[in-house]
């Protein structure tokens, strides 16, 4: 007997289920019509490329927050030291330093200018504040409150976000991300502003920074077109205009030195 | 569009023609009807979806056999398959000789079973088998020889079987 013939005849009896052919074609058509996989992939790509970066601001802020926290701690340590110790440690301030530290609402003009004081004034205040250069060192402080001075920052000086990693960045309360260089005793009152005052500025928010030591010492920043500027300030306030991101802003300050305002504006550049 | 229709029609004709070939090979490999059904569907699904250009009908047949063997191998490597024991299915044969021969081939190790099936049932040459299985011809020859020896022993040394 031939093995090959027997094996062939044995296999000839074995038949597959023909209904499976239809199943195969149905499956093939179903897989061709399956839009789930490509649509799911597209959704994932959309999320990864577009949505996630805008959502995940937490990570981006954290680096700055860490640095800010360190600066803030150092500031806290400084503040926690008793004032007597501070005084003892610090040297007796020079006349020019005294004048730039505080701004008195009313000060008489003095004509006894010293060359050192004048040089200090020129260094601390840029050339755009011509009023200060013309006046005495005492006036560079007093001028802010004495008359409502206005000066406009160059239009080319568009402001961009400055990271708070700058060691001179002011830290207010908590781990805020303040971009503007405020005086050490001042902080923005709006929580939104505390987090990102530059972003708030671009959104046209009204920012108000007040001193924790003196309620009458403040800085206001708001869009020039807003109703806030309708009152035009008063005689004891210092007014400056600047442009940011195509929008004109007005800065009103009271009891703040030119140097402090200049530092604030420079920090936003 | 016309070419696509022709291609689909050709594939359908090939599917009809080699349906049983693939099924028998899958059954001889898996020794389980249900697994053979799964392999069968997988093989023809791949065939329908493939963009491969075939030179001839023989090329299609060789490709189908190759894919069937590969799909069966994948089934064996599946962890689920390792934990299962195929049900003993009694296939109905016309004569006792057919039953004896088929049972003896089923008992062979898989590598011998494959070459025996391709050589004796599909009438493929040693060269073709070697090409399809991507092995050397000498390997196929030795596997055929050992498979035959095992079959002779299993069939009780009956002299009436000629290989």
Interface residues (C-beta under 8 A of the other chain):
Chain A: X1 X2 X3 X4 X6 X7 X8 X9 X10 X11 X13 X14 X15 X16 X17 X18 X20 X21 X23 X24 X25 X27 X28 X31
Chain B: X15 X16 X19 X20 X22 X23 X24 X27 X36 X37 X40 X41 X44 X45 X48 X49 X91 X92 X93 X94 X95 X97 X98 X99 X101 X102 X105 X120 X121 X151 X160 X161 X162 X163
